[in-house]
Structures are given as C-alpha cells and as structure tokens.
C-alpha cells in the first residue's frame, strides 16, 4: 500500500474529505516525475479521499492507496489499447488476403479502428472504475493537528 501525508481542507460528507498533499520522497525518486500529472504538475495538490478515520478539517492525516487496483488500471490504460491495435492490424492483414486488397492499407485501417474503439472502451471503463472505492485514496490514520 502506498501512503502519503496531507492536511484535511474540506469535509464533503460523512465519508468523503478533501486532503491537500505535497510531493514526497517517493515522487522525487520516481523516473516518471517529470511527466507525471497525477499531482497536478505542481508541488501541492488536493485529492478527494474516503474518510475512514473520521478526520476533521485542519488535521494532518495519512492517505493510503492500494497498489493492486492501480496496476490493473495501468494495464487497461497502456497495454490493452496497444494489444488491440496489434490484433486489429493482424485481422486486417488476414482479411486483405481474402478480399484481394492491399494488406498494408487494410492492416493500418483495422489497427487504428481497433485502437480507437479501445480508447472509447477504456474511457468508459475508467469512469466506472473511478467510482469504486478500491480506486480511491483512503484516510487511514490521523497524525495530529496542524
């Protein structure tokens, strides 16, 4: 489980709070830090978290994020579109032979078609997954008052 410290800035409901965090040492050691926009590209960001610990405004808290769902989402976002594009190109190549068309052209058309359809699917699936609790950070512990 990945953890991060922050300060509660707003209570949205009994189970949801907004927490302001700053980039930690883990971010400084990451090879993708220059291109990462998960923290808004700046030093501070505000995230919506599940308030399991019952934190109040102004309290310093520890956020936890389970990494297993993150790996699944990463596969869905990065690998799945590439794999479907390759499958589409292969199908286009095979169909071109059957219909006596240019294999390169049909392969490219089917590859990009599959890639585009996969992006629509990934966006739809991503919106559904974002609503599930295991894909959201959780306030797991209250450290103290700021």
TIFI-802751 format. One record per residue (C-alpha): x, y, z; residue number from 1; residue in one letter. Coordinates in Angstrom, 2 decimals. Last residue first. Layout:
<recs>
X|Y|Z|NUM|A
...
</recs>
This chain:
<recs>
-1.68|21.34|12.08|146|X
-3.49|18.86|14.33|145|X
-2.38|15.26|14.63|144|X
-1.40|12.09|12.81|143|X
-4.87|10.81|11.89|142|X
-4.76|7.42|10.19|141|X
-6.18|5.57|7.18|140|X
-7.60|8.39|5.10|139|X
-8.39|6.48|1.93|138|X
-7.33|7.02|-1.68|137|X
-9.78|5.98|-4.41|136|X
-9.56|3.01|-6.80|135|X
-10.72|0.49|-4.19|134|X
-13.80|2.63|-3.51|133|X
-15.33|2.26|-6.97|132|X
-16.41|5.46|-8.72|131|X
-13.17|5.74|-10.70|130|X
-13.78|2.23|-12.07|129|X
-16.91|3.34|-13.94|128|X
-15.16|6.36|-15.50|127|X
-12.21|4.16|-16.43|126|X
-14.49|1.62|-18.12|125|X
-15.99|4.33|-20.35|124|X
-12.59|5.83|-21.15|123|X
-11.10|2.40|-21.80|122|X
-13.98|1.44|-24.13|121|X
-13.66|4.64|-26.17|120|X
-9.89|4.12|-26.34|119|X
-10.47|0.52|-27.43|118|X
-12.67|1.64|-30.30|117|X
-9.94|3.99|-31.48|116|X
-7.22|1.30|-31.29|115|X
-9.43|-1.22|-33.10|114|X
-10.02|1.26|-35.91|113|X
-6.34|2.24|-35.98|112|X
-5.26|-1.38|-36.44|111|X
-8.10|-2.12|-38.87|110|X
-7.13|0.76|-41.15|109|X
-3.39|0.05|-40.89|108|X
-3.85|-3.65|-41.74|107|X
-6.19|-2.74|-44.58|106|X
-3.55|-0.45|-46.09|105|X
-0.62|-2.79|-45.61|104|X
-2.52|-5.84|-46.92|103|X
-3.61|-4.13|-50.18|102|X
-6.86|-5.83|-51.14|101|X
-7.61|-9.28|-52.58|100|X
-10.65|-9.89|-50.31|99|X
-9.28|-12.97|-48.51|98|X
-5.69|-11.65|-48.39|97|X
-6.85|-8.28|-47.11|96|X
-8.89|-10.03|-44.40|95|X
-5.74|-11.64|-42.95|94|X
-3.80|-8.35|-42.84|93|X
-6.77|-6.52|-41.35|92|X
-7.05|-9.19|-38.63|91|X
-3.34|-8.78|-37.83|90|X
-3.63|-5.00|-37.70|89|X
-6.66|-5.28|-35.43|88|X
-4.79|-7.65|-33.09|87|X
-1.85|-5.22|-32.94|86|X
-4.22|-2.34|-32.16|85|X
-5.94|-4.49|-29.54|84|X
-2.61|-5.14|-27.82|83|X
-1.67|-1.46|-27.89|82|X
-5.03|-0.38|-26.46|81|X
-4.81|-3.01|-23.65|80|X
-1.24|-2.14|-22.60|79|X
-1.48|1.48|-21.52|78|X
-4.81|2.32|-19.88|77|X
-6.09|-1.13|-19.00|76|X
-2.66|-2.24|-17.78|75|X
-2.36|0.91|-15.66|74|X
-5.84|0.34|-14.23|73|X
-4.89|-3.17|-13.17|72|X
-1.63|-1.92|-11.63|71|X
-3.53|0.79|-9.73|70|X
-6.02|-1.78|-8.45|69|X
-3.08|-3.66|-6.86|68|X
-1.41|-0.52|-5.45|67|X
-3.85|0.11|-2.60|66|X
-3.77|3.80|-1.73|65|X
-3.37|5.09|1.79|64|X
-3.60|8.68|2.97|63|X
-2.04|9.62|6.30|62|X
-3.58|12.58|8.09|61|X
-2.78|16.04|9.48|60|X
-5.94|17.59|10.91|59|X
-7.13|21.01|9.77|58|X
-10.69|19.97|8.90|57|X
-11.76|16.78|10.68|56|X
-10.70|13.15|10.27|55|X
-13.17|10.29|10.80|54|X
-10.56|7.58|10.17|53|X
-12.28|6.03|7.14|52|X
-12.61|9.38|5.33|51|X
-12.58|8.23|1.72|50|X
-10.38|10.65|-0.19|49|X
-10.78|13.51|-2.67|48|X
-7.39|14.88|-3.61|47|X
-5.85|18.36|-3.38|46|X
-2.47|19.05|-4.89|45|X
0.80|20.60|-3.90|44|X
4.25|20.65|-5.55|43|X
2.93|21.19|-9.04|42|X
2.15|19.00|-12.07|41|X
-1.42|18.33|-10.97|40|X
-0.43|15.54|-8.64|39|X
-1.24|12.81|-11.13|38|X
0.47|14.87|-13.81|37|X
3.60|12.79|-14.06|36|X
5.91|13.73|-16.93|35|X
8.88|14.98|-14.92|34|X
8.31|12.51|-12.08|33|X
8.34|9.45|-14.35|32|X
11.62|8.01|-13.00|31|X
10.31|8.12|-9.43|30|X
12.81|9.01|-6.70|29|X
11.43|12.51|-6.13|28|X
7.86|11.19|-6.05|27|X
8.73|8.69|-3.33|26|X
10.38|11.48|-1.35|25|X
7.03|13.22|-1.13|24|X
5.11|15.64|-3.30|23|X
2.71|17.68|-1.23|22|X
-0.81|16.79|-0.12|21|X
-4.05|18.70|0.43|20|X
-6.88|16.39|1.54|19|X
-10.54|16.67|0.57|18|X
-12.93|14.56|2.63|17|X
-15.57|11.89|1.99|16|X
-17.42|9.51|4.34|15|X
-19.54|11.84|6.48|14|X
-19.78|14.26|3.58|13|X
-17.68|16.87|1.78|12|X
-15.28|17.68|4.61|11|X
-12.73|20.22|3.44|10|X
-9.05|21.00|3.92|9|X
-7.74|17.81|5.54|8|X
-3.94|18.01|5.66|7|X
-1.61|15.56|3.93|6|X
0.69|12.59|4.28|5|X
1.16|9.91|1.62|4|X
0.97|6.14|1.64|3|X
1.33|3.42|-0.97|2|X
0.00|0.00|0.00|1|X
</recs>
